[in-house]
Amino acid sequence: MKKIVVVLVALVFALTTTVEAKKLPAVAAKLPVQLKGVITENLSYPSGALNQYLEGDVWMKICVTDESKIKVIDLSSTNPELGVYVKKELSSLYVDNPGCKAGQVYYLKVKFDLTNKD
C-alpha cells in the first residue's frame, strides 16, 4: 500500500512540475538579427486585444524551415487569444536570408503590455 501511495505522489508531482514548467519563460537562444527584424516588423499589438485591454506573454519555440518559412514548434501563453494571434502571424511569414541554419530551434518571448505598446 505504501508503494502505491509513493508512486501516486511521485506521479502527481511529476505532472504538476511539467505543467508549471511550461508557463515559465524559456532561456532564449539569441535570435539572428535578420530573423528578429522580420518578426518585429510583422508582429504588432492586435487591434482586438487593444480594444479589450488584453495583456500577456507568449513563449514559443520556433525554427525556420528549408523553405524559409517560420514554424512554431511549441507555444505557451498567459492569454490564449494572444497565443493564437502570434502563432497565426508567425506561421505566415517567410524570411529571406534569416541568418540561421534551417531547423535550428530558437526560443522567443513576445510580451503584450499596454503600457509599452508603441
N, C-alpha and C positions, 0 to 999 in steps of 0.2 A: 504494500500500500504506500509506504514511504517513497519507493522508487517512482511510482506513478505520479505522486504529488510533485516530486522534484522535477520530473520530466515535464509535467504540465507547466510548472512555474518557469522553467527554463525556456519552454516554447513560447509562452506569453511574453516573457522578457525579450526574447529574440525578435518576435514580431513587432512589439512596441518599439524597440530600438530601430528597426528597419523603417517603420513608418515615420518616426520622428526625424531620422537622418535625412529623409527625402525633403524635408522642409528647410533644412539648413543650406546656406549658400555653399556652392562648391568652391574649392580652391581653383581659381581661374588660371588657365594656361594663357599666356599672352597671345592675344589675337594679333595676327598680322595687321599692319596699318591699313592696307588696302581693304581687307575684309571688314575691319571695324568701321572704316569710312563708308562702305556700301550700306552696312546695317544702320549706321547713324543717319545717313541721308534718307533712307527709305522707311524708317520707323518713327512715327510721330504719335503723339497722345491721341487716341481715338476720340472723335467728337462725342460719341455716345457715352464714353466714360467721363468726359469733361462735363457733359450735361447732368450726369448722375452723381458727380463728385466722387468717382471711384478712384482709389489709390491701391497700390500693391506692388509686389515684387514678383518677377518671373525668372526662374532659374532654368537653364537648359543646357543640354549637351548638343552641339551642332558639329557638322562637318561639311566640307564642300565635296560634291560628287565628281566623278570623272567628266561629267557634262557641265561642270562649273555652276551647279545649282546648289543652293544651301539646303541641307537636310537637317531637320530637327529630329534628333535621335531619342531624346527624353526631355520631359518638361514637367516642372512643378511650379505652382503659382499660389499666391495667397488670395488671389481673386480669379475664379475660373474664367470669367468673361475676358479679362486681360490676357490670360494664358491662351485662350482660343484665338484672340486677335493676333498675338505675337506669332503663334505657330502658322497661321494663315499668311501673314505678311512675309515672314522669312521664307516659307516654303515656296513662294512665288518669285523669289529673287534669283537672278543669275549674276555671277561675279566674273568679270573679265580680269585676268591676272590677279588672282586673290592673294598671291604671295605665300601660299601654303600648299602642302602636298595633299592631293586628293585622298580623302578618307581619314585624314588627321582629325582627331576629336578635340574640340575646344569647349571650355565651359564659359557660359555667358550669363550675366545677370542684367536684367533690364528693370529699372526702378521707375515706377509711375508715381510721381509725387506732385501734387497740385501746387505746392509752394515753389517748385523749381521746374515748371513745365516749359519755360522758354529756352 
